Amino acid sequence: MIRHLPSTGVSLCAIGAVLALTACERGDGFDAAAETITAAGLGRGIRDLAADSMGGRAPASWGEERTVRYLTGRFEALGLEPGNGSSWVQEVPLVSLSADPDMGAVIRGRGTVNRLQHGSDFVAVTEQVVEQTGLQSSELVFVGYGIVAPEFGWDDYDGIDVRGKTIVVLVNDPGYATGDTALFNGRAMTYYGRWTYKYEEAARHGADGVLVVHQTGPAGYPWAVVEAGWSGERFMLAERGDQPSVEVEGWISEETARTLFAQARLDFDLRAAEAATRDFTPYDLGLQVTLSLRNAIGRSTSRNVLALLRGSQRPQELVIYTAHWDHLGTDPAVGADSIYNGALDNASGTSGVLQIAAAFAGLKRAPARSVLFLAVTAEEQGLLGSAYYASHPVYPLAETVATINLDGLNIWGPTSDLTVVGYGMSELDDVLREAAGAAGRTLAPDPEPEKGSYYRSDHFEFAKRGVPSLYPDAGIQDLEHGEEWARARRDEYTNDNYHKPSDEYDPSWNLDGAVQDLRLLFAVGHSLATGDAWPNWRTGTEFRAVRDEMMGYSTPSGEN
């Protein structure tokens, strides 16, 4: 049941406005505003943001300057207010580290020497702001999945001291490996399966280095994505607090992992299978790794872009639409086509936010609550822009009703369904379901939960601080071609274009499905902004207690 603040009542009438239930519109012109969301307008925004002239929209680059200028100009033209006092931007202090790519790694032991090539065999970076660091004859220890999860009765570090050593860990979690729904969340990745968690946990145990074994299935993307994303300039927030980090964070390819285990006189497949059982115990591999990292350090300031539609009755309460404007920039080393245009990822989502902003601006009367349109930076570098906003909110998170995140829209055509990544986690599903039903559509859970997508986009930084967050994705029940065709298109994009220069705007895209989704998400935001409901997380989710404490609710018994 959707909760409310004291002395309020639920109002969901605006949801039905998507089907012209004008009795609920209260004269604000919802239908006409929704119709301003068009394929032509959406495509124009994608084309502009993904143009070569934007240089791949890297943070703290000339491409950022053009992107921020474009976004602020579009928001201002809609008649919206600057979202940060008198400013359209929130400055995000960053540190950049550019590791010398001419690095190598050597693994010795068992009477053998194995020399690894950067890029093809491994990638490595550091989160420490130092010019040089590395590993010197660091003992390699296999700790399975590198997970400590008391609620699942799981501790991969039990019985071993990894201080000063380098751990080798598998990506994802045991539930994916076994498919056992009673183990973690089965095939659906938990946060314990994310590589970010594995690095953090290793640091808490005092390890010097971490090598994550890449496998395309459990990682959710091919090695080429790791190679591209972990090379060149990398950014971090300048304000990191007391967060611990290891000396070296790295990945090794599956082929490299098999060679490494063979060097240790072990069978990789057998040992990986053992790691997915409760009988697993960590062990030394009898090998040592030596690796040197040299960094060029830079400091810069990137920017989140904020535009506000001020509420007419309770302007201090707000709904946030988010999308990341950044991508991977330009890298001449990749060949003649050196610009990572990032058309689907995420010029499409950013253009979608512009379309929804225009629809809200076109209402005859502002909704009761404010609506913030937040285009964040440095998502590709680890959700840095959203992390900075969530830890330095311009508007209190306790007054933030919900976030709706757009990251990669439907470019393949209309569907009868809408995918909800993280389906079942919050009461926002109820609002979305009613709106979808009014539009003759259904909701579906993430068809690829093993990829852990809920933990990989900007809404997550709000979610882990308690704010209910909705992450919709393209449906797979394609009205013209069916599910199999739609799944094939998703796989094709992941394999051929994701995080590659080939992610470019194509005028032949069928954006009618994206328009269909955007109008639905406009209806959801309109309902939340005109009503007085405060959706919460479902009982049992990891974010419920944080929100309850923030809002002064009583957390149901049995929850943490």
MIMAR-476640 format. One record per residue: y, z, x of N, C-alpha, C, CB in turn; residue in one letter. Coordinates in steps of 0.1 Angstrom, whole numbers, plus 5000, padded with zeros to 4 digits. Each point is the difference from the previous one (the first is absolute). Glycine has a CB too. Layout:
<pts>
YZXYZXYZXYZXA/...
</pts>
This chain:
<pts>
498850005008501250004992501250005009498850124981M/502249795016501250005008500850134997500149744999I/500350325012500850124999501549974999498250125013R/502549984982501449994998500750135006499749854979H/501550145024500850125003500250084987501149885020L/499250244981500250084988501049944991499450205013P/500349814974500949964989500249855000501150215001S/497949715003500149864999498849944992501249995022T/498949894974498949934992499749875006500650134979G/498249825020499649875005500749894992497850105009V/502649794999500549884993499449885007502150124994S/497049814999499449895006500449874992498150145009L/502949874983500249884991500449885008500750164982C/500049865030500449885007498949925005502050135006A/496849934996498949925004499749884991499050205010I/501149834977499749894990501149895000498850174987G/502349865019501149905000499649875007501650195000A/497449825009499549885006499549894990499550145021V/500149914968499649914989501049994989497650055006L/503649984997501149984990499950104989500149775006A/499550354997500050114990501450055000497550065003L/503449874991501450035001500550134994500349765000T/498950304992500350134994500150105011498949944979A/500450045032500050095011501049975010497650044996C/503049855004501049965010501250074999499149785000E/501350274989501350074998501149925004498950225003R/501049654996501149915002500449975015500850084979G/498249955030500449985014499649865006499850245003D/499749674988499749865004498849995010502449964996G/496650125002498950005009499349865001499650244995F/500249704994499249875000500849895007499050064979D/502349935019500849905007500050035015501449964979A/498750175024500050045014498749965007501650194995A/497349844998498649975006499949855002499050204989A/501649725003499849855001500849955012499649984976E/501350095030500749965012499150005012502250084990T/496749995009499049995011499249874999499850265001I/500549655009499449874999499349965013501849944983T/497349965016499449955012501049935009497949974987A/503149965007501049935009500850115008500149814983A/500350295010500850105007499250085010501450024980G/497450015017499150075009499749915012499050134981L/500749755017499749905011501249995009498449884986G/502850115008501249985009500250125009501049874981R/498750255014500250125009498950005011500950124980G/497949845016498950005011500449905010498250074983I/502249815013500449895009501150055010499349834983R/501750235011501150055008499650105010501549954981D/497750155015499650115009499049965010500550164982L/498749745015498949965009500549875008498350104984A/502949875015500549885008499950035015501549934980A/498449965027500050015015501350075005498549805002D/502650174990501350065004500150155000501049794991S/498050275003499950154999499250055012500150004975M/499349915033499350045012498850104999502249965010G/497250044978498950094998500450154997498849855016G/502550174982500450134994499550125008500249894978R/499850115035499650115008501150114999498649865016A/501150274984501050115000500849995013498550144986P/502849895013500950015012500149875007499450245002A/500649654991500149865005501149934993497649995007S/502849894998500949924993499549964987500949925022W/497850074976499449984987500350114990498249865012G/501850264993500450114991501449994996498450155011E/502549814998501449994996500249904988500650055024E/498749844977500149904990499350044987500149835017R/498850244984499250054988500850114993497949955012T/502750144995500850114994501249944993499250175017V/501549744990501149934994499749934987501049985023R/497849954977499649924988499750104989499049825015Y/500350294988499650094989501250074994497850035011L/503150024998501250074994500849904992500050165020T/500149724985500849904992499449974986500749905022G/498050094978499349984987500250124991498349855011R/501550274994500250124991501450014996498250125012F/502849864996501450014997500349904989500650085023E/498949804978500349904990499550034987499949835018A/499150264981499450044987500950114993497749945009L/503350114999500850114994499550135002500849844984G/498150185025499550135002500950085010497749914996L/502050225005500850095009499350015013500950124980E/499849905031499450045012499150124998501949915013P/496950104992499150104997500150135009498649824992G/502250175018500250125009501550045001497949935013N/502650134977501450034999500849874999499650215013G/501249764997500849885000499349895008502150134998S/496749905007499349905009498849944993500850135020S/498949754984498849934995498750035008501549824991W/498750255020498950025009499850155004500449775009V/498450264995499750135006499549975014499450114978Q/501349945032499649975014498750085004502449965006E/496749975001498750055004499949995015498949934978V/501350195029499949995015498649985004501950165001P/498049745008498749965005499950005016499849864979L/499050165026499749985014499049895000500550245007V/499749665003499149895001499350015014501449864985S/497350115015499350005013499349865001499650254999L/500749695012499349875003499150015011502049884991S/496750135007499050015010499849875008498950184986A/501049845027499749885008498749944997501450105019D/498549784976498849944995499049985012501249904981P/499350105031499149975011499350135005501649815007D/497750244983499250135003498549974999502050144991M/497349955014498549994999499450134999500049795013G/498850224983499350124999498649995007501250064978A/498450045029498850005007499150124995501149895020V/497750084977499050104995498950015011500649964975I/499250155031499050025010499050114995501749945018R/497150054987499050104998498649934998501750144989G/497349955013498649954999499749895011500050064975R/500849955036499849905010500649864998498050135005G/502949864985500649874996501550015000497949954987T/502749935013501549994999500249894989500450085024V/500449964966500349904989501649995000497950064986N/502649825016501449975000500449934987500049995026R/501050074967500449954987501349935001498850194989L/501349705003501249925000500950044988498849815011Q/502550224992500950034989500149894990501350155016H/498749884971500149904990498649964994502149925011G/497150024998498749964995499050114999500549785010S/499650324999499050115000500650134994498949895020D/502350134983500750134995501549984999498150135011F/502549974982501450015000500350155001500449804986V/500750235020500450145002501550025001497950035013A/502550084981501450045000500150155001500649804985V/500650255016500250155000501150034990499350025024T/500750094970501050054991501050105008498449984980E/501350035033500950095008501149915006498050165005Q/503249894995501149925005500150035015501350024978V/497949905029499950015015499949865006498950244999V/501549755013499949865006498649975005502450035007E/496950074996498649985005499150114996500949875019Q/497950104977499050094996498649935001501650144985T/497449935012498749935000498950105001501049815011G/497850144993498850085001499449985014499649984974L/500050125032499449995014498650065000502350015010Q/496749914990498650045000499850114989499949955025S/500650014964499950094988498649994994502549984996S/496850135002498750004994500049954986499350195015E/499849724982499849944986499150084992500549775009L/499950274979499250084991499949934986500750225012V/498149774983499949944987500050114989498749805010F/502350194981500150114990499849934986501550145015V/497749764984499749944987501349944993498150164998G/502249904991501249954993501350085003498549934982Y/501350185026501250085004500750074989500349845018G/498950214972500550064988499750154999499749784989I/501350305007499850144997500550014985500350085024V/498749934967500350014986499350114993500449755000A/500250375000499350124994499649984986501350145015P/499549794977499649984986498749924998502450024994E/497349905017498849924999498950065009501349804996F/499050325010499050065008499749925013499050114980G/502049835026499849915011500950035012499549824983W/499950195029500750035012499449925012500750234991D/499949665012499449925011500350065014500349804986D/500550305015500450065013499250135002502349904998Y/496850134993499350135001499150005012500150024975D/500150075034499150025011500449935013498250034983G/503049915017500449935012501450025003498349824996I/502150195017501450025004500549875005499650245006D/501449704988500449875004501450005007498849914981V/501650215023501350025007499949925013500450234989R/500649695013500149925013499149885000500650215011G/498749764978499149895000500549894991498150165004K/501149734996500449894991498849984990501449885018T/499050124969498949994990499949864995500550244993I/498349725004499749874993499650034986499249905022V/501550044968499850034986499849874992501350215002V/498049804987499849884991501150004990497550015003L/502949874993501049994989499450034987501249835014V/499750204976499650044986499350135000499849754994N/499450284996499350134999498549984996502250114994D/497049995006498649994997499749954987499650185015P/501249844975499849954987499949854999501150194991G/499849745017499949855001498749965006502549995001Y/497250075010498849965007498750014992501150075021A/498850034971498850024992500049954986499750205014T/501549794981500149964986499750114990499549775007G/500250354999499650114992501250064993498150055016D/502049954971501150054992500250155001499749814985T/499250265020500150145001500550045014498150024984A/502249885025500450035013501449955001497749985010L/503350114992501449975000500349934986500249985026F/500449904974500249934988499249874999502350104999N/496549905007499249885000500749895008499050074978G/501049815016500649885007501550015000498149874993R/502550214999501550015000500450095011500049974975A/500849985034500550075012500950124996499949795013M/499850324993500950124999501049995011498250144989T/502849955011500950015011499450035013501750074984Y/497150005016499350035012499549875007499350224990Y/500649675003499649885006501049925007498449994982G/502950055016501149925006500150035015501250014978R/499149895030500150025014501250105003499149775004W/501950234988501150105003499550145000501649844990T/497550195000499550144999499150025013500049994975Y/499249925029499150025012500850035012498449854990K/502850095012500850035012500650144999500549755002Y/499950284985500650134998499050125003501649894983E/497250095011499050105002499550025014499349944977E/500749945030499650015015501150085007498749784998A/502550204999501150075007499950154997501549804998A/498250234989499850154997498950065008500949954977R/498149975027498950065008500249995015498549944981H/502750015023500349995014499549895008500050244998G/499549654995499549885007501249935007498149984984A/501649965027501049925008500149854994499550145020D/499349814975500149864995499049984989500649935023G/499749974969499149964989499849855000500950194986V/497849775013499749864998499349984987499849975026L/500849964965499449984987499249875000501950124989V/496949885007499149885000500449914988498150135011V/502449754991500349914989498849934995502349975010H/497650034977499049914993500749954988498050135008Q/501949744990500849934989499850064986499949805014T/498850234983499750054986500750134998497949885000G/501850235007500650134997501550015004497850095004P/502749825005501450005003500849934989499550015024A/499949894970500749924990500849885005500150224987G/499849765026500749885005499349965014502250074988Y/498049815016499349955012500750065013499249794988P/500150195023500550055013501449945003497750035008W/502549844988501349945003501250074995498849784999A/501050294989501150084995500350125009499349934977V/499750135028500250115010500749955012497950124991V/501649775014500549955013501549974998497849905006E/502650044983501449964998500950124997499249784991A/500250315001500850124996500250105010499249964978G/499950045032500150115011500549945013498250124988W/502449775012500649935012501549994998497849885004S/502950115007501449985000500750144997499749764992G/501550225003500950124997499550084988501949885010E/498050254992499550094989501150114998497549955005R/502750084982501050104997499550134995501549814994F/499250305008499750134995501350064995498050035016M/501950074975501250074997500550095012499350014976L/502049995026500550075011499850154998501749825004A/498350234983499850144997498550024997502550024992E/496850035017498650024998499650154998499649795013R/501350304989499750144998499050045011500549994975G/498650105021499050055009498749944997501250225001D/498749664994498849934997499349975013500949904979Q/497850155023499349975013499549865000499350245001P/500549715011499449875002499249995013502049904988S/497150015012499149985012500849915010497850034986V/501649975026500749915010499849854997499650185017E/499349784978499749864997499349994987499849955024V/500849964967499449964988499549865001501550164987E/497249815011499549875001499049964990500550035024G/499249844977498949944992499149925010501449994979W/497350015018499149905007499349924990499750165019I/500149714985499349914991498550054998501549815007S/497950144983498650044997499149955012500449994975E/499949895030499249955011500250095012500249774992E/501050285011500250095011499350134998502249905004T/497850154983499350124997498549995003501750054982A/497749845014498649985002499749995015499849874979R/501150075029499850005014500150145006500949765001T/500150314994500250145005498750094997502549974997L/497050024991498850084997498849965008500950034977F/499049845025498949955009500150055014499849794985A/501550225020500350055013499550155000502049845003Q/498250234986499650144999498550014997502350064993A/497049825006498550004998499750054986499650035024R/501349934966499850044986500149884991501050235005L/498449784984500049894990501150034990497549975002D/503549944998501250024992499750014985501349875017F/497950044977499750014986499350134996499849755000D/499350295009499350134997500950115000497949915010L/503050105000500950115002501150004989499650005024R/500849884972501050004989499450044987501149815011A/497650164986499350044988499950165000498749784999A/500950275013499950155001501450074997498149975017E/503049964987501350064998500450024985500649905022A/498750024970500350014985499150104993500749765001A/498650325007499150114994500550145003498149845001T/501550254992500450145002499350065012500550034976R/498549905029499350055012500649965013498049994987D/503149935012500649955013500750115007500449784989F/499450225024500750095010500749915011498450204995T/502849835009500749925010499450025014502150024986P/498149885023499450015013500849925010497850044989Y/502150005024500649935011499249875002500750215011D/500049684992499349875002499649985015501349914981L/499150185028499749985014500849895006497850084995G/503449894999500949905005501450055002498649824989L/502250125019501450035002500949884999499350195015Q/501849834979501049894999501250025008499149964977V/501449945029501350005007500949894994498950095021T/502349954976500949904993501450055003498449954981L/502549955022501450035004500949934990499450045024S/501650034971501049954991501350015006498650064980L/502249835020501450005005500849954988499449965024R/501750114973500849974988501549985004498550144986N/502049765007501549995000500550074987500049785013A/500950314989500550094989501349954995498750205009I/501449794978501349964993500350104989499749765007G/501650254990500450084989500949924991499850215013R/500049804974500849924991500150074986499249795012S/501550144980500250054986499749894991501750175007T/497349854984499749904989500650064987497949925012S/501950014977500650044988499149974988502249955010R/497750164981499649984987501249954991498250185003N/501549734988501049954991499850074986500249785013V/500950284981499950074988501149954990499150205012L/500549774976500949964989499750094988500249765009A/500850284984499850094989500649954987500150195016L/499149824973500449994986500250144995498949774996L/502350275002500250144996499650034986501950015017R/497450104980499650034987501150044991497850075009G/502149914978501150034991500050144995499949774993S/498950305007499950144995499650105010499549904978Q/499550075030499450095010500049935013498650134983R/502549845023500149915012499450075012502049904991P/497850235009499450075011498549985001501850174999Q/497649794990498649965000499849855002499550194984E/499549785024499949855003498649955001502250025011L/497649854987498849935003500349915011499350014976V/499849985034500249915012499049895000500850205012I/499749684990499249885004500149985015500449894977Y/498550105030500049985014499349875004500050245003T/500549705008499349895007500550005014499849864978A/499350105031500549995014500549865003498450185007H/502849814999500649885004499649945013501950074986W/497550025023499749965013498749925002501350205007D/498649735004498749945004499950015015499949844980H/499450075027499650015014500949935009497750034992L/503349905004501049945009499549875006500850225005G/499649755007499749885007499350035013501949884989T/497050055014499350015013499749875006499050224991D/501749735018499849875006498649995006502449985005P/497050134998498749995007498949954991500750195014A/499549814973498949964991499949844998500350224988V/500749715018500049864999501249944994497650014998G/502349864998501249934995500550064987499149795010A/500150254981500450074988500150155004499049824984D/502150235020500150145005500650104991500249895022S/500250064966500750094991499050064989502149875003I/497850264996499250064990500950014987498650135018Y/501449774974500949994989499750114989500249765004N/498650284995499750114990500449964986500350165018G/499349734977500449964987499450084989500349775009A/498350244991499450084990500250155004498249824996L/501750215017500150135005501350025008497550025000D/503650024995500250044986501349954995498650205004N/501749674999501149944994499849994985500549875021A/498250124975499849994985500350134993498249835005S/501450285001500350134993501550035000497850085007G/502849885004501550035001500749914990499850065024T/499849824975500649914990499750054986499949815016S/498950254982499750064987500950114996497649935004G/502750165006500950114997501449944997498750155016V/501849754990501249934996500049954986500449945024L/498550014972499849954986500150114990498649815009Q/500750304994500050114991501450075000497550045004I/503149965007501450065001500949914991499650095023A/500349784978500849914991499750034985500149835019A/498750194978499750034986500650134995497849885003A/502150235005500750124997501549984999498150135011F/502549804998501449985000500449924988500050005025A/499149924969500349924988499950074987499249815013G/500350324987500050084988501450024994497950115008L/502149894979501350034993500550145003499449834982K/499750265020500450145002499150065011500850024976R/499750055033499250065010499150104994501849975017A/497050044989499050104995500550145003498149845003P/501250264991500450145001500050055015499250044976A/499749925031499850045014500549885009498050154993R/502349895019500349905010498849935005502050145007S/498249744998499049925006500449965014499249914978V/500050135032500449965014499149895005500750245004L/499949665002499249895006500150025015500549844980F/498450185026499950055014499149905008500350244993L/500449685016499449915009499950065013500849804987A/498050235018499850095012499749915012499350204985V/501049865026499749945013498750055006502449975004T/497149955006498950055009498750054993501950065015A/497849874974498750034994498949965009501049984977E/499249905029498949955009499850085012500649774991E/500350325012499950085012499550144997501949885010Q/497650144977499450134996500850074989499250015023G/501349914968500750064988501350085004497850014988L/502849955023501150085006501250014991499249935022L/501349974971501150004992499850094988500649785007G/498350214986499750094989499850145004499049804988S/500350225024499850135005501450075003497849935010A/503149994995501350065003500750044987500249865021Y/499850054969500750034987499350124994500649764997Y/498150255003499350114993500250135007498349844993A/502050165020500350125007501550035001498049975013S/502849934983501550015000500549944987500249995025H/499350064963500349934988501550004996497750064992P/502849835004501449994995500150074987500449795012V/498550214980500050064987498850105000501149804988Y/499050325008498950105001498749944994501750194999P/497249845008498749954996499650084987499349955023L/501250174975499750074987500749934988499850225014A/501249704989500649934989499549854999502150155003E/497049825006499449865000498850004990500849965024T/499349974965499049994990498749935006501850004982V/498449895025498949925005500549895009498750054979A/500449905029500349885007499049894996500950135020T/499649754980499249884997500149905012500450034975I/498549955032500149935013499549854998499750225012N/501049694994499649864999499849955015501449964978L/497350005025499749965013499049894999500450235009D/500149644990499149894999499849964985498950065022G/501749844973499949974986498949894998502450064996L/497349914991499049904996500649865002499050174984N/500549755025500549875002499049894995501250085020I/497849974972498949914997500049964985498750095019W/502049984972500049974986499850124991499249775007G/501050214980499850114991498650064999501849904987P/498150235010498750064999500050094987499750005025T/499250034970499950084988500150155004498649834988S/501250205025500050145004501150025011497550014995D/502750125008500950045011499350105008502149954987L/497750035026499450105008500950115003498649825011T/500850304988500850135004499350065012500850034976V/499849965035499550075012500250154999500449795015V/498550294986500150144997499950034985501450025020G/497949894973499950024985499350134997499949754997Y/500750324994499450134996500650125007498049884995G/503050105014500550115007501250074993499349885021M/501450044971501250064994500149964985501250015022S/499750064971500349974986500849884998499850244995E/500749705016500749884999499149894995501550075019L/497249944983499149914995500149994985498450045019D/501850074974500150004986501249924995499050234999D/502149785008501249924996499849865003501550195006V/497949775005499749875003499049944990500550045024L/498450044973499049954991500649964986498350145012R/502649954983500549974987500949875001500050254994E/500849735016500849885002499149885001501850145011A/497149874997499149895002499349964987499650085023A/500050034969499449974987500949934991498650205003G/502749834997501049944991500149855004501250224997A/498649755016500149865005498649935000501950075014A/497150004980498749934999499250005013501049874982G/499350235027499450005013499250135002501849845009R/497450165001499250125003500350045014498249944984T/501450195020500250055013498650005007502050144993L/498049845020498750005007500250085013499349784990A/499750295015500150075013500049905011498950214990P/501549845022500049925012498649945002501950145010D/497949734991498749945002499550015014500549844982P/500450215027499750025014500450135005500349765004E/499250354989500450145004499750045014499750054976P/499349875030499650045014501149975010497749954993E/503349975003501149985009501050115001499749764995K/500350334996500950125000501449964998498550115015G/501849794977501349954998501050104995499049784996S/500550324997501050104995500750075011498650034979Y/500849985033500650075011500749915010498250174997Y/502049714998500649905010501349934996497649965006R/503050104983501349944996501050114997498849804991S/502450165006501150105001500050114989501349815009D/498050164980499950114990499350125005499949824983H/499250165027499250125005500950115006498249845005F/502950125001500950105006500750094989500449845020E/499850104968500450084989498950084994501849834995F/497050115004498950064994499650135007499249784992A/500850215021499550125008501050115000498749855014K/502650124981501050104998500150044985501249925020R/497850034972499950054986500549914990500250215009G/500649684994500649924989498949904995502350025011V/497449984976499149914994500449855004499550164981P/499549775023500349875006499049894995501050115020S/499549784975499249904994500049885010500650074977L/498249885026499849895009499249894993500150155020Y/500649764973499349894993499749885010501150064979P/497949865018499649895008499649894991499350145019D/500549744986499749884992498650024994501349865015A/498650104972498750014993499149895006501150094979G/497649925016499049915005499349924989499650155019I/500849884968499549924989500949894997498950204990Q/501149695019500949894999499749924987500149995025D/501049994967499849944987499549865001501850144992L/498549795018499649865001498749985008502449934999E/497450155012498949975009498950115001501649875013H/498750254981499050105000500150095012498649854987G/500550265012500050105010499549955014499650174982E/499449765019499449965013501149925008497749994990E/503049925003501049925006501250095005499449814985W/500950295007501150095004499750085012500750014976A/498050045024499650085012500049915012498650154985R/501049735014499949915011501449975006498049904990A/503050105001501449985005500550125007500549854981R/499250275015500450125007499350005014500350124978R/498449855022499350005013500649905010497950084988D/502449805006500649895008501350045006498949844985E/502050235007501250055006499850105011501149964977Y/498050145020499850105010499549945013499550164982T/499649745017499449955012500949905008497850034989N/502949895003500849895006501550025002498349864989D/502350235003501450015000500650145002500049814986N/499250295011500550145001500550035014498550074981Y/502749975021500650045013499949885010499450244995H/500849645000499949895009501349914996497450005002K/503049925008501249914997499749914988500650015024P/498249974972499749914989500350064986498349905014S/502150224986500550074987501449954997498550205004D/501649674991501249944997500249974985500049905024E/501250084972500249974986499549864997502050155000Y/497349834989499549874996500549974986497950035014D/502949874984500549964987498949984989502049905012P/496850074993498949984990499450124994499549795012S/500950334993499550134995500250004985500450125022W/498749944971500150024986500550154998498249834994N/503150185004500650134999500150064986501349945020L/498149994970500050054986499350134999500049764992D/498950265016499350135000500950115005497949885003G/502950095008500950105005501150044990499649915023A/500949994970501050024989499450094989501149785005V/497750194991499250084991500050145004498649804994Q/501050235019499950135005501450075001498049935012D/503050004992501350065002500650044986500449865021L/499450064969500550044987499350124995500549764995R/498250255008499350124996500550135008498049854995L/502350135017500550115008501450044997498549935018L/502349974977501350034995499950084987500949785010F/498150194982499850084988499650145003499349804988A/499950225022499650145004501250085005497749915006V/503150035003501250075005501050024989499649905022G/500550014969500950014989499650124991500549755000H/498250264997499550114993500350145006498249854991S/501550155022500350135007501550035001497949965013L/502949944988501450025002500750034987500049855019A/499550104970500650034987499450124993500549764997T/498350285007499450124995500350135007498249854992G/501050255006500250135006498650055005502050054986D/497049875015498750055005500150015015498849894981A/500450215024499850025014498549995004502050155001W/497549735001498649985003499650095012500049774990P/498850275010499550085012498749945005501050214991N/498549845020498749965006498950064991501049995023W/497949944977498850054993499550135007499449764993R/499950324999499450115006498949965010500450134979T/499749945033499049975010500549905011498350044984G/502949905014500549915011500750085010500249824984T/499850135028500550085012501550024999498249915013E/502550024978501550014999500550094989500149785010F/498950274981500450074988500750145004498149894988R/501350185021500650145003501449995005497750085005A/502549815003501449995006501049974989499049915021V/500650004970501049974989500250134991499349765000R/499650314997500150114991500950115006497749954991D/502250075022500850105007501549955000498150075014E/502149804988501349945000500750024986499349845018M/499950144972500650004986499950144994499449764998M/500050335008499950134994498950014990502450045004G/496649874996498950004991499050105005500449764993Y/498750284998498850085004498949905003500750204986S/498749805026498949915004498850054993501049955022T/498249964971498850044993499150075010500249814984P/499050295010499150085009499049905006500350204985S/499349845027499049925007500649905009498550044981G/502849935018500649915009500650075012500549854981E/499650075030500650055012501550004999498149925013N/
</pts>
